[in-house]
Amino acid sequence: MKRLTILTLILLTINIIPVKAQESKYYEMRTYTANVGKRPDLIKRFEDHTLRLFEKNGIENFAYFIPADESSNTLTFILAYPDQESRDILWNKFANDPDWQKAYKASEANGPLVAKVDQVFMTIAPELTPEIIRDTNVGKRVFELRIYYMFPGKVDAIHARFRDYTRELFQKHGMTNVVYWYSVEKNGEQQKLVYLLAHKDEKAGKASFEKFGKDPAWITVRDASERNGKIVQKVESVYLNLLPFSPLK
């Protein structure tokens, strides 16, 4: 099949960071499960103290979300460090900051806010992320976080399929490609593909994926790319709403 044209986003008033400025950065996605009734206090601590103290200590705030699913008691956020080597240095600097210790202690006077912390470390996929869109001024939208677990040895295959076809087909069906990463795994485990899409709302996102899945162009691409075996073993998807103070809009 003929390679599709690289997607072009035609947007008014955008603030773009070139991918080359992002390639060396080391990203951390943290998901906090709050104790019962404590998520509002956790969000307030981020808004009043944590974001400012991250920046003070050289950690970039990238995005802050809560799930669209109201039954979930989590908060997910993404940070960026200058490089992998600086992550622990800057995190320890933040953790030992007297201002953070004071804010932390005061916020937990009536009990711990966080029951569980999950982490994913990531590096940007430059071929899949030609630009990171910080502010598109398109109004309220919902984000979809998708994580792909590939069959062994299939990372190059998923990369090629997204690079050459999938992103363009997402755009065709009304989805906005926001940013793509690969996870950094320990113990020799295979990387995962992690990415964010933006939709008008959750209903629109699900409708777009339904149309995408039935598109003859996608079916042709999928079947051709899987002649030597399936590529994707499992997909995790969650719809996320931005918190008001999130740098990513």
MOURSUL-V855572 format. One record per run of one state. SS is the DSSP state (h for helix, s for strand, l for the rest). FROM is the first residue (numbers start at 1). LEN is the number of residues. Records with the same first field share a line. If there is no record, write none. Layout:
BEGIN
SS: FROM-LEN  FROM-LEN
END
This chain:
BEGIN
l: 1-14  22-4  35-4  57-3  68-6  82-2  96-2  108-6  125-6  136-6  151-4  173-3  184-9  200-2  215-1  226-6  243-7
s: 15-4  26-9  60-8  74-8  114-11  131-5  142-9  176-8  193-7  232-11
h: 19-3  39-18  84-12  98-10  155-18  202-13  216-10
END
